[in-house]
Amino acid sequence: MATPNYGYEKRQRELAKKQKKEEKLRAKSQRRPEDPPEENSGEGGQPGGDAPAPGQPGGAGA
């Protein structure tokens, strides 16, 4: 009986893992163009989120 080639099996697992990772990155990059408009609207809300910080009681008491 032939002995198992563990190096070959490991290489195949690594290649499968690498391929899956690349597919995930591709899918993520395809979704990314849709996200920036939402992020831009979120950026408009961020400065408003910074404004209440100076009005906190700790800042006014100092």
N, C-alpha and C positions, 0 to 999 in steps of 0.2 A: 504494500500500500504506500502511496506517495505521501510525503509529509506536507502539511499545510504551509503555504508561503505567506507568512504573517506580514512581511514587508509589502507585498502586493496588495493585501487586503487593507492595510493601513493607508497606503497611497490612494486606493480607491475611495476610502472614507474621506480622506483629506480633500480629494478632488470634488466629491459630492458636496462637502461642506462649503468649499470655495465657490462652487457653482451656485449653490443656494444663496450664499451671501451676496454674490454679484446680482442675482435676480432680484433680491430684496432691495438692493441699492438702486437698480434700474427702476423698479416700481415706485420707490420713494421719490426718485428724481422726476418721474412722470407726474406724480401728484403735486410736487413742489410748485410748479407754475400757477396752480390754482390757489395755493395758500397765501402768497404775498399780498393780494388785495385785502384779505381778511386781516393779515398782520398789520397792514398800513392803517386800517381803521382802528386796530388795537393800539397802535402807536399814538394815535390822537387821544386816546383815553389815558395813556400813561402819564403825560404831563399833568393832567387833571388829578391823577392819583398822587402826584408829588405835591400838589398844592396844599392838601389838608395836613401834610406832615408838619409844616411850621406852625400851624394853628393848634397843634397838640398842647395839652396842659403843661407838659414838661418843657417845651420850648418857650411858652409864654411866661412861665415862672422864673426862667433863667434870666 
